Amino acid sequence: MAIDPQPPETQVLDAHHDRKRLALHTGMPGNVVSYDDATQTCSAQPVIILDDYEENEQPDVDVDVPVIWPGGGGYSLQFPLTNSDAVWLTYAENDFSAWRENSQVNAPTINRPHGMHSAAIPGILPRTAAPLSLVK
């Protein structure tokens, strides 16, 4: 009896879905590496080591990450971010860089759903951090 060298279709599909799942990023905590007040962007280091990283490999720093501040009606709440401040990195469903440049409806410039098109939300803290002060 000959052995079929191909795995059953379900194993092939499961392996494909596993690879896709590992490449899908939606959100994770990170630490600010640098902050540009003029552009309201930061560079941030994700703090979660993902399954697809080699041993002792650090995640790549996300650069030119827009910081999401609460705002509306022409007003926003902003404050300086410093190195090592914690942020929540959220990864967009599609590339939004063209919208950031011209605020118009655009097709994604890079067609990679849930790629590394991130935004940073300040304020998340690990349990070991001291609570934030209202007055400094």
A tleap script that builds the chain and sets N, CA, C and O, in Angstrom:
source leaprc.protein.ff14SB
mol = sequence {
  NMET ALA ILE ASP PRO GLN PRO PRO GLU THR
  GLN VAL LEU ASP ALA HIE HIE ASP ARG LYS
  ARG LEU ALA LEU HIE THR GLY MET PRO GLY
  ASN VAL VAL SER TYR ASP ASP ALA THR GLN
  THR CYS SER ALA GLN PRO VAL ILE ILE LEU
  ASP ASP TYR GLU GLU ASN GLU GLN PRO ASP
  VAL ASP VAL ASP VAL PRO VAL ILE TRP PRO
  GLY GLY GLY GLY TYR SER LEU GLN PHE PRO
  LEU THR ASN SER ASP ALA VAL TRP LEU THR
  TYR ALA GLU ASN ASP PHE SER ALA TRP ARG
  GLU ASN SER GLN VAL ASN ALA PRO THR ILE
  ASN ARG PRO HIE GLY MET HIE SER ALA ALA
  ILE PRO GLY ILE LEU PRO ARG THR ALA ALA
  PRO LEU SER LEU VAL CLYS
}
set mol.1.N position { 0.849 -1.170 0.000 }
set mol.1.CA position { 0.000 0.000 0.000 }
set mol.1.C position { 0.897 1.236 0.000 }
set mol.1.O position { 1.802 1.361 0.825 }
set mol.2.N position { 0.637 2.135 -0.924 }
set mol.2.CA position { 1.425 3.366 -1.040 }
set mol.2.C position { 0.948 4.390 -0.012 }
set mol.2.O position { -0.246 4.498 0.268 }
set mol.3.N position { 1.895 5.133 0.541 }
set mol.3.CA position { 1.561 6.188 1.500 }
set mol.3.C position { 1.486 7.504 0.743 }
set mol.3.O position { 2.399 7.863 -0.001 }
set mol.4.N position { 0.397 8.208 0.942 }
set mol.4.CA position { 0.205 9.496 0.280 }
set mol.4.C position { 1.173 10.508 0.903 }
set mol.4.O position { 1.082 10.768 2.102 }
set mol.5.N position { 2.104 11.091 0.118 }
set mol.5.CA position { 3.074 12.033 0.673 }
set mol.5.C position { 2.444 13.366 1.070 }
set mol.5.O position { 3.044 14.118 1.838 }
set mol.6.N position { 1.274 13.670 0.576 }
set mol.6.CA position { 0.605 14.920 0.914 }
set mol.6.C position { -0.230 14.733 2.182 }
set mol.6.O position { -0.930 13.729 2.314 }
set mol.7.N position { -0.165 15.677 3.107 }
set mol.7.CA position { -1.038 15.581 4.281 }
set mol.7.C position { -2.488 15.798 3.868 }
set mol.7.O position { -2.756 16.382 2.818 }
set mol.8.N position { -3.398 15.342 4.667 }
set mol.8.CA position { -4.810 15.575 4.330 }
set mol.8.C position { -5.083 17.073 4.182 }
set mol.8.O position { -4.411 17.901 4.796 }
set mol.9.N position { -6.054 17.398 3.381 }
set mol.9.CA position { -6.383 18.799 3.102 }
set mol.9.C position { -6.609 19.603 4.378 }
set mol.9.O position { -6.229 20.771 4.449 }
set mol.10.N position { -7.210 19.001 5.363 }
set mol.10.CA position { -7.470 19.747 6.596 }
set mol.10.C position { -6.169 20.154 7.299 }
set mol.10.O position { -6.102 21.231 7.892 }
set mol.11.N position { -5.133 19.304 7.238 }
set mol.11.CA position { -3.860 19.662 7.850 }
set mol.11.C position { -3.200 20.822 7.103 }
set mol.11.O position { -2.603 21.704 7.721 }
set mol.12.N position { -3.306 20.819 5.810 }
set mol.12.CA position { -2.751 21.910 5.000 }
set mol.12.C position { -3.474 23.211 5.344 }
set mol.12.O position { -2.836 24.241 5.558 }
set mol.13.N position { -4.795 23.163 5.395 }
set mol.13.CA position { -5.570 24.364 5.721 }
set mol.13.C position { -5.284 24.843 7.141 }
set mol.13.O position { -5.151 26.044 7.376 }
set mol.14.N position { -5.191 23.907 8.091 }
set mol.14.CA position { -4.879 24.292 9.466 }
set mol.14.C position { -3.519 24.972 9.557 }
set mol.14.O position { -3.380 25.974 10.258 }
set mol.15.N position { -2.525 24.452 8.870 }
set mol.15.CA position { -1.189 25.044 8.878 }
set mol.15.C position { -1.226 26.446 8.265 }
set mol.15.O position { -0.587 27.368 8.772 }
set mol.16.N position { -1.970 26.599 7.183 }
set mol.16.CA position { -2.103 27.907 6.541 }
set mol.16.C position { -2.757 28.905 7.488 }
set mol.16.O position { -2.286 30.034 7.619 }
set mol.17.N position { -3.829 28.504 8.144 }
set mol.17.CA position { -4.528 29.398 9.083 }
set mol.17.C position { -3.635 29.737 10.274 }
set mol.17.O position { -3.668 30.867 10.762 }
set mol.18.N position { -2.846 28.789 10.744 }
set mol.18.CA position { -1.926 29.069 11.852 }
set mol.18.C position { -0.906 30.130 11.456 }
set mol.18.O position { -0.622 31.035 12.240 }
set mol.19.N position { -0.351 30.031 10.250 }
set mol.19.CA position { 0.613 31.046 9.777 }
set mol.19.C position { -0.051 32.407 9.663 }
set mol.19.O position { 0.540 33.414 10.053 }
set mol.20.N position { -1.255 32.453 9.143 }
set mol.20.CA position { -1.987 33.717 9.020 }
set mol.20.C position { -2.292 34.299 10.405 }
set mol.20.O position { -2.166 35.506 10.609 }
set mol.21.N position { -2.686 33.460 11.342 }
set mol.21.CA position { -3.010 33.912 12.697 }
set mol.21.C position { -1.789 34.518 13.366 }
set mol.21.O position { -1.904 35.540 14.043 }
set mol.22.N position { -0.614 33.905 13.191 }
set mol.22.CA position { 0.606 34.434 13.795 }
set mol.22.C position { 0.996 35.783 13.213 }
set mol.22.O position { 1.637 36.586 13.890 }
set mol.23.N position { 0.620 36.041 11.977 }
set mol.23.CA position { 0.951 37.317 11.333 }
set mol.23.C position { -0.093 38.401 11.610 }
set mol.23.O position { 0.102 39.553 11.224 }
set mol.24.N position { -1.185 38.049 12.266 }
set mol.24.CA position { -2.273 38.988 12.534 }
set mol.24.C position { -2.038 39.661 13.879 }
set mol.24.O position { -2.072 39.008 14.921 }
set mol.25.N position { -1.801 40.954 13.853 }
set mol.25.CA position { -1.580 41.710 15.081 }
set mol.25.C position { -2.728 42.700 15.249 }
set mol.25.O position { -3.072 43.418 14.310 }
set mol.26.N position { -3.317 42.741 16.438 }
set mol.26.CA position { -4.422 43.660 16.688 }
set mol.26.C position { -4.088 44.671 17.768 }
set mol.26.O position { -4.507 45.824 17.667 }
set mol.27.N position { -3.361 44.289 18.780 }
set mol.27.CA position { -2.993 45.226 19.832 }
set mol.27.C position { -2.105 44.569 20.867 }
set mol.27.O position { -2.184 43.364 21.105 }
set mol.28.N position { -1.250 45.393 21.485 }
set mol.28.CA position { -0.367 44.912 22.546 }
set mol.28.C position { 0.254 46.114 23.253 }
set mol.28.O position { 0.301 47.206 22.687 }
set mol.29.N position { 0.727 45.925 24.479 }
set mol.29.CA position { 1.402 47.032 25.158 }
set mol.29.C position { 2.775 47.289 24.556 }
set mol.29.O position { 3.393 46.408 23.957 }
set mol.30.N position { 3.228 48.518 24.733 }
set mol.30.CA position { 4.556 48.900 24.274 }
set mol.30.C position { 5.117 49.993 25.159 }
set mol.30.O position { 4.404 50.567 25.983 }
set mol.31.N position { 6.395 50.278 24.985 }
set mol.31.CA position { 7.058 51.360 25.710 }
set mol.31.C position { 7.542 52.397 24.716 }
set mol.31.O position { 8.084 52.058 23.664 }
set mol.32.N position { 7.342 53.664 25.054 }
set mol.32.CA position { 7.795 54.757 24.213 }
set mol.32.C position { 9.322 54.761 24.176 }
set mol.32.O position { 9.980 54.684 25.213 }
set mol.33.N position { 9.869 54.852 22.979 }
set mol.33.CA position { 11.311 54.980 22.774 }
set mol.33.C position { 11.645 56.459 22.558 }
set mol.33.O position { 12.637 56.962 23.084 }
set mol.34.N position { 10.805 57.149 21.777 }
set mol.34.CA position { 10.963 58.587 21.559 }
set mol.34.C position { 9.595 59.162 21.223 }
set mol.34.O position { 8.700 58.449 20.770 }
set mol.35.N position { 9.450 60.468 21.453 }
set mol.35.CA position { 8.182 61.151 21.199 }
set mol.35.C position { 8.454 62.481 20.522 }
set mol.35.O position { 9.343 63.219 20.946 }
set mol.36.N position { 7.697 62.802 19.466 }
set mol.36.CA position { 7.827 64.064 18.751 }
set mol.36.C position { 6.550 64.864 18.978 }
set mol.36.O position { 5.505 64.574 18.395 }
set mol.37.N position { 6.655 65.871 19.833 }
set mol.37.CA position { 5.495 66.686 20.181 }
set mol.37.C position { 4.938 67.428 18.969 }
set mol.37.O position { 3.725 67.610 18.860 }
set mol.38.N position { 5.811 67.857 18.056 }
set mol.38.CA position { 5.370 68.625 16.885 }
set mol.38.C position { 4.466 67.805 15.968 }
set mol.38.O position { 3.509 68.344 15.411 }
set mol.39.N position { 4.748 66.519 15.802 }
set mol.39.CA position { 3.947 65.678 14.905 }
set mol.39.C position { 2.984 64.765 15.657 }
set mol.39.O position { 2.193 64.048 15.045 }
set mol.40.N position { 3.056 64.795 17.000 }
set mol.40.CA position { 2.218 63.923 17.840 }
set mol.40.C position { 2.397 62.457 17.455 }
set mol.40.O position { 1.430 61.698 17.381 }
set mol.41.N position { 3.655 62.069 17.212 }
set mol.41.CA position { 3.983 60.686 16.892 }
set mol.41.C position { 5.067 60.195 17.840 }
set mol.41.O position { 5.769 60.981 18.477 }
set mol.42.N position { 5.183 58.889 17.913 }
set mol.42.CA position { 6.218 58.304 18.757 }
set mol.42.C position { 6.828 57.098 18.055 }
set mol.42.O position { 6.297 56.588 17.068 }
set mol.43.N position { 7.939 56.669 18.587 }
set mol.43.CA position { 8.479 55.346 18.281 }
set mol.43.C position { 8.227 54.528 19.533 }
set mol.43.O position { 8.431 55.016 20.644 }
set mol.44.N position { 7.792 53.306 19.367 }
set mol.44.CA position { 7.443 52.490 20.525 }
set mol.44.C position { 7.913 51.051 20.321 }
set mol.44.O position { 7.836 50.506 19.220 }
set mol.45.N position { 8.395 50.458 21.394 }
set mol.45.CA position { 8.881 49.081 21.404 }
set mol.45.C position { 7.785 48.171 21.956 }
set mol.45.O position { 7.455 48.266 23.138 }
set mol.46.N position { 7.215 47.292 21.131 }
set mol.46.CA position { 6.270 46.312 21.686 }
set mol.46.C position { 6.962 45.504 22.784 }
set mol.46.O position { 8.160 45.235 22.692 }
set mol.47.N position { 6.223 45.121 23.810 }
set mol.47.CA position { 6.827 44.398 24.927 }
set mol.47.C position { 6.411 42.929 24.988 }
set mol.47.O position { 6.702 42.240 25.966 }
set mol.48.N position { 5.748 42.462 23.970 }
set mol.48.CA position { 5.343 41.062 23.900 }
set mol.48.C position { 6.221 40.355 22.869 }
set mol.48.O position { 6.329 40.806 21.729 }
set mol.49.N position { 6.841 39.258 23.264 }
set mol.49.CA position { 7.627 38.443 22.337 }
set mol.49.C position { 6.653 37.478 21.657 }
set mol.49.O position { 6.010 36.662 22.319 }
set mol.50.N position { 6.554 37.578 20.358 }
set mol.50.CA position { 5.606 36.760 19.605 }
set mol.50.C position { 6.206 35.418 19.235 }
set mol.50.O position { 7.424 35.246 19.237 }
set mol.51.N position { 5.340 34.470 18.916 }
set mol.51.CA position { 5.770 33.108 18.597 }
set mol.51.C position { 6.746 33.032 17.437 }
set mol.51.O position { 7.574 32.122 17.378 }
set mol.52.N position { 6.656 33.998 16.498 }
set mol.52.CA position { 7.497 33.910 15.311 }
set mol.52.C position { 8.872 34.559 15.496 }
set mol.52.O position { 9.626 34.673 14.529 }
set mol.53.N position { 9.214 34.985 16.719 }
set mol.53.CA position { 10.538 35.554 16.980 }
set mol.53.C position { 11.506 34.453 17.398 }
set mol.53.O position { 11.118 33.466 18.024 }
set mol.54.N position { 12.759 34.640 17.042 }
set mol.54.CA position { 13.808 33.719 17.463 }
set mol.54.C position { 14.108 33.956 18.950 }
set mol.54.O position { 13.730 34.990 19.500 }
set mol.55.N position { 14.774 33.015 19.589 }
set mol.55.CA position { 15.123 33.143 20.999 }
set mol.55.C position { 15.940 34.419 21.225 }
set mol.55.O position { 16.881 34.694 20.479 }
set mol.56.N position { 15.588 35.183 22.234 }
set mol.56.CA position { 16.233 36.437 22.636 }
set mol.56.C position { 16.092 37.564 21.607 }
set mol.56.O position { 16.720 38.611 21.767 }
set mol.57.N position { 15.295 37.379 20.568 }
set mol.57.CA position { 15.080 38.436 19.584 }
set mol.57.C position { 14.022 39.401 20.118 }
set mol.57.O position { 12.981 38.976 20.620 }
set mol.58.N position { 14.291 40.686 20.008 }
set mol.58.CA position { 13.354 41.710 20.457 }
set mol.58.C position { 12.443 42.117 19.300 }
set mol.58.O position { 12.876 42.125 18.148 }
set mol.59.N position { 11.184 42.456 19.597 }
set mol.59.CA position { 10.309 42.951 18.528 }
set mol.59.C position { 10.866 44.240 17.940 }
set mol.59.O position { 11.522 45.018 18.632 }
set mol.60.N position { 10.599 44.457 16.663 }
set mol.60.CA position { 11.018 45.697 16.007 }
set mol.60.C position { 10.308 46.891 16.636 }
set mol.60.O position { 9.162 46.787 17.073 }
set mol.61.N position { 10.998 48.013 16.677 }
set mol.61.CA position { 10.403 49.258 17.168 }
set mol.61.C position { 9.459 49.785 16.087 }
set mol.61.O position { 9.836 49.882 14.919 }
set mol.62.N position { 8.237 50.123 16.482 }
set mol.62.CA position { 7.294 50.763 15.568 }
set mol.62.C position { 7.667 52.241 15.503 }
set mol.62.O position { 7.815 52.880 16.545 }
set mol.63.N position { 7.821 52.794 14.307 }
set mol.63.CA position { 8.226 54.189 14.148 }
set mol.63.C position { 7.105 55.005 13.507 }
set mol.63.O position { 6.234 54.454 12.835 }
set mol.64.N position { 7.134 56.313 13.717 }
set mol.64.CA position { 6.150 57.240 13.165 }
set mol.64.C position { 4.724 56.805 13.524 }
set mol.64.O position { 3.827 56.795 12.681 }
set mol.65.N position { 4.546 56.449 14.790 }
set mol.65.CA position { 3.256 55.962 15.274 }
set mol.65.C position { 2.431 57.152 15.765 }
set mol.65.O position { 2.854 57.842 16.691 }
set mol.66.N position { 1.257 57.410 15.163 }
set mol.66.CA position { 0.433 58.505 15.672 }
set mol.66.C position { -0.055 58.185 17.086 }
set mol.66.O position { -0.452 57.057 17.381 }
set mol.67.N position { -0.017 59.194 17.949 }
set mol.67.CA position { -0.510 59.042 19.313 }
set mol.67.C position { -1.961 59.488 19.331 }
set mol.67.O position { -2.286 60.575 18.853 }
set mol.68.N position { -2.825 58.661 19.874 }
set mol.68.CA position { -4.254 58.967 19.944 }
set mol.68.C position { -4.532 59.672 21.268 }
set mol.68.O position { -4.431 59.085 22.345 }
set mol.69.N position { -4.886 60.949 21.150 }
set mol.69.CA position { -5.267 61.744 22.311 }
set mol.69.C position { -6.776 61.939 22.291 }
set mol.69.O position { -7.357 62.038 21.211 }
set mol.70.N position { -7.430 61.997 23.447 }
set mol.70.CA position { -8.864 62.295 23.433 }
set mol.70.C position { -9.090 63.712 22.910 }
set mol.70.O position { -8.380 64.641 23.296 }
set mol.71.N position { -10.057 63.871 22.053 }
set mol.71.CA position { -10.314 65.200 21.511 }
set mol.71.C position { -11.548 65.254 20.654 }
set mol.71.O position { -12.125 64.228 20.295 }
set mol.72.N position { -11.943 66.464 20.331 }
set mol.72.CA position { -13.076 66.727 19.463 }
set mol.72.C position { -13.441 68.193 19.550 }
set mol.72.O position { -13.062 68.875 20.502 }
set mol.73.N position { -14.175 68.686 18.563 }
set mol.73.CA position { -14.617 70.073 18.570 }
set mol.73.C position { -13.484 71.081 18.542 }
set mol.73.O position { -13.640 72.212 19.001 }
set mol.74.N position { -12.335 70.669 18.001 }
set mol.74.CA position { -11.203 71.583 17.934 }
set mol.74.C position { -10.327 71.577 19.178 }
set mol.74.O position { -9.376 72.355 19.263 }
set mol.75.N position { -10.628 70.713 20.146 }
set mol.75.CA position { -9.849 70.640 21.379 }
set mol.75.C position { -9.322 69.225 21.573 }
set mol.75.O position { -9.917 68.258 21.096 }
set mol.76.N position { -8.214 69.116 22.270 }
set mol.76.CA position { -7.715 67.792 22.634 }
set mol.76.C position { -6.953 67.882 23.941 }
set mol.76.O position { -6.479 68.947 24.336 }
set mol.77.N position { -6.848 66.764 24.589 }
set mol.77.CA position { -6.089 66.639 25.827 }
set mol.77.C position { -4.758 65.984 25.469 }
set mol.77.O position { -4.730 64.843 25.006 }
set mol.78.N position { -3.667 66.697 25.679 }
set mol.78.CA position { -2.347 66.179 25.330 }
set mol.78.C position { -1.377 66.474 26.459 }
set mol.78.O position { -1.558 67.427 27.217 }
set mol.79.N position { -0.352 65.650 26.562 }
set mol.79.CA position { 0.700 65.850 27.546 }
set mol.79.C position { 1.967 65.216 27.021 }
set mol.79.O position { 1.909 64.370 26.128 }
set mol.80.N position { 3.126 65.610 27.562 }
set mol.80.CA position { 4.378 65.049 27.041 }
set mol.80.C position { 4.509 63.562 27.378 }
set mol.80.O position { 4.173 63.127 28.480 }
set mol.81.N position { 4.988 62.819 26.435 }
set mol.81.CA position { 5.334 61.421 26.677 }
set mol.81.C position { 6.844 61.346 26.838 }
set mol.81.O position { 7.582 62.048 26.148 }
set mol.82.N position { 7.296 60.506 27.738 }
set mol.82.CA position { 8.734 60.346 27.942 }
set mol.82.C position { 9.135 58.908 27.662 }
set mol.82.O position { 8.294 58.011 27.619 }
set mol.83.N position { 10.425 58.704 27.474 }
set mol.83.CA position { 10.933 57.353 27.222 }
set mol.83.C position { 10.463 56.414 28.302 }
set mol.83.O position { 10.452 56.759 29.484 }
set mol.84.N position { 10.077 55.235 27.894 }
set mol.84.CA position { 9.600 54.149 28.754 }
set mol.84.C position { 8.166 54.318 29.224 }
set mol.84.O position { 7.661 53.440 29.924 }
set mol.85.N position { 7.477 55.415 28.869 }
set mol.85.CA position { 6.051 55.494 29.179 }
set mol.85.C position { 5.347 54.355 28.453 }
set mol.85.O position { 5.689 54.022 27.318 }
set mol.86.N position { 4.375 53.772 29.109 }
set mol.86.CA position { 3.626 52.670 28.511 }
set mol.86.C position { 2.523 53.209 27.605 }
set mol.86.O position { 1.883 54.213 27.916 }
set mol.87.N position { 2.314 52.530 26.484 }
set mol.87.CA position { 1.226 52.839 25.551 }
set mol.87.C position { 0.602 51.524 25.101 }
set mol.87.O position { 1.233 50.468 25.144 }
set mol.88.N position { -0.633 51.614 24.676 }
set mol.88.CA position { -1.270 50.466 24.035 }
set mol.88.C position { -1.119 50.665 22.530 }
set mol.88.O position { -1.603 51.654 21.978 }
set mol.89.N position { -0.451 49.730 21.874 }
set mol.89.CA position { -0.277 49.787 20.421 }
set mol.89.C position { -1.434 49.034 19.785 }
set mol.89.O position { -1.642 47.848 20.042 }
set mol.90.N position { -2.172 49.735 18.964 }
set mol.90.CA position { -3.288 49.119 18.267 }
set mol.90.C position { -2.952 49.091 16.780 }
set mol.90.O position { -2.416 50.060 16.242 }
set mol.91.N position { -3.264 47.997 16.130 }
set mol.91.CA position { -2.885 47.790 14.730 }
set mol.91.C position { -4.125 47.867 13.857 }
set mol.91.O position { -5.095 47.138 14.065 }
set mol.92.N position { -4.082 48.759 12.879 }
set mol.92.CA position { -5.230 49.024 12.023 }
set mol.92.C position { -5.507 47.861 11.084 }
set mol.92.O position { -4.609 47.100 10.721 }
set mol.93.N position { -6.763 47.745 10.704 }
set mol.93.CA position { -7.159 46.717 9.756 }
set mol.93.C position { -6.463 46.913 8.415 }
set mol.93.O position { -6.128 45.940 7.739 }
set mol.94.N position { -6.244 48.177 8.026 }
set mol.94.CA position { -5.569 48.492 6.766 }
set mol.94.C position { -4.663 49.707 6.955 }
set mol.94.O position { -4.789 50.445 7.932 }
set mol.95.N position { -3.764 49.898 6.022 }
set mol.95.CA position { -2.859 51.036 6.021 }
set mol.95.C position { -3.661 52.340 5.941 }
set mol.95.O position { -4.501 52.504 5.057 }
set mol.96.N position { -3.396 53.263 6.868 }
set mol.96.CA position { -4.104 54.540 6.869 }
set mol.96.C position { -3.162 55.728 6.639 }
set mol.96.O position { -3.525 56.869 6.926 }
set mol.97.N position { -1.967 55.467 6.126 }
set mol.97.CA position { -0.982 56.536 5.944 }
set mol.97.C position { -1.450 57.594 4.942 }
set mol.97.O position { -1.188 58.778 5.152 }
set mol.98.N position { -2.126 57.213 3.874 }
set mol.98.CA position { -2.611 58.205 2.900 }
set mol.98.C position { -3.655 59.109 3.547 }
set mol.98.O position { -3.653 60.316 3.305 }
set mol.99.N position { -4.533 58.560 4.352 }
set mol.99.CA position { -5.538 59.373 5.053 }
set mol.99.C position { -4.868 60.369 5.994 }
set mol.99.O position { -5.317 61.509 6.114 }
set mol.100.N position { -3.780 59.938 6.670 }
set mol.100.CA position { -3.066 60.852 7.563 }
set mol.100.C position { -2.487 62.030 6.789 }
set mol.100.O position { -2.396 63.134 7.327 }
set mol.101.N position { -2.097 61.816 5.545 }
set mol.101.CA position { -1.485 62.875 4.747 }
set mol.101.C position { -2.503 63.860 4.189 }
set mol.101.O position { -2.224 65.057 4.113 }
set mol.102.N position { -3.694 63.370 3.791 }
set mol.102.CA position { -4.614 64.276 3.094 }
set mol.102.C position { -6.042 64.277 3.646 }
set mol.102.O position { -6.891 65.003 3.128 }
set mol.103.N position { -6.323 63.499 4.663 }
set mol.103.CA position { -7.640 63.392 5.319 }
set mol.103.C position { -8.789 63.089 4.350 }
set mol.103.O position { -9.941 63.427 4.623 }
set mol.104.N position { -8.475 62.458 3.235 }
set mol.104.CA position { -9.479 62.080 2.245 }
set mol.104.C position { -9.693 60.565 2.272 }
set mol.104.O position { -8.883 59.819 2.823 }
set mol.105.N position { -10.786 60.130 1.674 }
set mol.105.CA position { -11.030 58.704 1.498 }
set mol.105.C position { -9.992 58.177 0.523 }
set mol.105.O position { -9.846 58.711 -0.577 }
set mol.106.N position { -9.267 57.132 0.914 }
set mol.106.CA position { -8.187 56.591 0.101 }
set mol.106.C position { -8.186 55.067 0.168 }
set mol.106.O position { -8.653 54.476 1.141 }
set mol.107.N position { -7.667 54.454 -0.858 }
set mol.107.CA position { -7.382 53.019 -0.797 }
set mol.107.C position { -6.078 52.853 -0.011 }
set mol.107.O position { -5.247 53.761 -0.009 }
set mol.108.N position { -5.885 51.717 0.652 }
set mol.108.CA position { -4.633 51.498 1.368 }
set mol.108.C position { -3.439 51.580 0.422 }
set mol.108.O position { -3.491 51.057 -0.691 }
set mol.109.N position { -2.374 52.231 0.856 }
set mol.109.CA position { -1.148 52.311 0.069 }
set mol.109.C position { -0.436 50.971 0.083 }
set mol.109.O position { 0.115 50.538 -0.929 }
set mol.110.N position { -0.452 50.314 1.246 }
set mol.110.CA position { 0.151 48.993 1.412 }
set mol.110.C position { -0.979 48.017 1.675 }
set mol.110.O position { -1.738 48.195 2.627 }
set mol.111.N position { -1.105 46.993 0.853 }
set mol.111.CA position { -2.203 46.044 0.991 }
set mol.111.C position { -1.782 44.874 1.868 }
set mol.111.O position { -1.476 43.793 1.365 }
set mol.112.N position { -1.767 45.091 3.176 }
set mol.112.CA position { -1.467 44.025 4.130 }
set mol.112.C position { -2.398 44.190 5.321 }
set mol.112.O position { -2.051 44.877 6.281 }
set mol.113.N position { -3.590 43.565 5.277 }
set mol.113.CA position { -4.537 43.701 6.378 }
set mol.113.C position { -3.900 43.332 7.714 }
set mol.113.O position { -3.170 42.347 7.818 }
set mol.114.N position { -4.184 44.129 8.719 }
set mol.114.CA position { -3.659 43.959 10.076 }
set mol.114.C position { -2.139 43.887 10.091 }
set mol.114.O position { -1.547 43.179 10.905 }
set mol.115.N position { -1.513 44.632 9.178 }
set mol.115.CA position { -0.056 44.720 9.173 }
set mol.115.C position { 0.397 45.617 10.300 }
set mol.115.O position { -0.334 45.829 11.268 }
set mol.116.N position { 1.569 46.130 10.183 }
set mol.116.CA position { 2.126 46.925 11.261 }
set mol.116.C position { 1.818 48.408 11.078 }
set mol.116.O position { 2.726 49.238 11.132 }
set mol.117.N position { 0.565 48.746 10.863 }
set mol.117.CA position { 0.103 50.127 10.760 }
set mol.117.C position { -0.513 50.459 12.113 }
set mol.117.O position { -1.694 50.209 12.352 }
set mol.118.N position { 0.313 51.031 13.000 }
set mol.118.CA position { -0.109 51.139 14.382 }
set mol.118.C position { -0.428 52.560 14.801 }
set mol.118.O position { -0.067 53.523 14.125 }
set mol.119.N position { -1.110 52.671 15.927 }
set mol.119.CA position { -1.356 53.919 16.634 }
set mol.119.C position { -1.141 53.612 18.113 }
set mol.119.O position { -1.317 52.475 18.551 }
set mol.120.N position { -0.758 54.635 18.880 }
set mol.120.CA position { -0.447 54.448 20.297 }
set mol.120.C position { -1.453 55.188 21.171 }
set mol.120.O position { -1.769 56.353 20.926 }
set mol.121.N position { -1.943 54.505 22.179 }
set mol.121.CA position { -2.859 55.107 23.147 }
set mol.121.C position { -2.149 55.125 24.495 }
set mol.121.O position { -1.921 54.067 25.081 }
set mol.122.N position { -1.792 56.320 25.002 }
set mol.122.CA position { -1.100 56.388 26.287 }
set mol.122.C position { -2.044 56.090 27.442 }
set mol.122.O position { -3.260 56.247 27.330 }
set mol.123.N position { -1.465 55.661 28.548 }
set mol.123.CA position { -2.246 55.524 29.776 }
set mol.123.C position { -2.288 54.137 30.378 }
set mol.123.O position { -2.538 54.006 31.576 }
set mol.124.N position { -2.053 53.091 29.591 }
set mol.124.CA position { -2.062 51.755 30.170 }
set mol.124.C position { -0.837 51.603 31.069 }
set mol.124.O position { 0.250 52.074 30.733 }
set mol.125.N position { -1.017 50.955 32.193 }
set mol.125.CA position { 0.090 50.761 33.133 }
set mol.125.C position { 0.148 49.311 33.580 }
set mol.125.O position { -0.888 48.667 33.750 }
set mol.126.N position { 1.356 48.796 33.771 }
set mol.126.CA position { 1.441 47.475 34.404 }
set mol.126.C position { 1.039 47.601 35.878 }
set mol.126.O position { 1.109 48.691 36.446 }
set mol.127.N position { 0.634 46.530 36.477 }
set mol.127.CA position { 0.210 46.561 37.886 }
set mol.127.C position { 1.336 46.999 38.820 }
set mol.127.O position { 1.081 47.498 39.916 }
set mol.128.N position { 2.575 46.810 38.383 }
set mol.128.CA position { 3.714 47.161 39.234 }
set mol.128.C position { 4.037 48.649 39.203 }
set mol.128.O position { 4.863 49.112 39.989 }
set mol.129.N position { 3.396 49.414 38.303 }
set mol.129.CA position { 3.691 50.846 38.179 }
set mol.129.C position { 2.936 51.649 39.233 }
set mol.129.O position { 1.836 51.284 39.649 }
set mol.130.N position { 3.551 52.743 39.653 }
set mol.130.CA position { 2.869 53.659 40.578 }
set mol.130.C position { 1.720 54.322 39.838 }
set mol.130.O position { 1.828 54.584 38.640 }
set mol.131.N position { 0.616 54.600 40.535 }
set mol.131.CA position { -0.500 55.273 39.863 }
set mol.131.C position { -0.067 56.636 39.335 }
set mol.131.O position { 0.825 57.277 39.891 }
set mol.132.N position { -0.708 57.068 38.261 }
set mol.132.CA position { -0.405 58.375 37.695 }
set mol.132.C position { -0.930 59.464 38.615 }
set mol.132.O position { -1.978 59.307 39.242 }
set mol.133.N position { -0.206 60.557 38.692 }
set mol.133.CA position { -0.586 61.677 39.520 }
set mol.133.C position { -1.407 62.661 38.703 }
set mol.133.O position { -1.132 62.855 37.519 }
set mol.134.N position { -2.418 63.290 39.315 }
set mol.134.CA position { -3.205 64.299 38.621 }
set mol.134.C position { -2.467 65.630 38.580 }
set mol.134.O position { -2.641 66.409 37.644 }
set mol.135.N position { -1.651 65.890 39.586 }
set mol.135.CA position { -0.891 67.136 39.649 }
set mol.135.C position { 0.553 66.774 39.862 }
set mol.135.O position { 0.881 65.915 40.681 }
set mol.136.N position { 1.420 67.439 39.116 }
set mol.136.CA position { 2.833 67.146 39.266 }
set mol.136.C position { 3.572 68.344 39.778 }
set mol.136.O position { 4.786 68.286 39.968 }
savepdb mol mol.pdb
quit
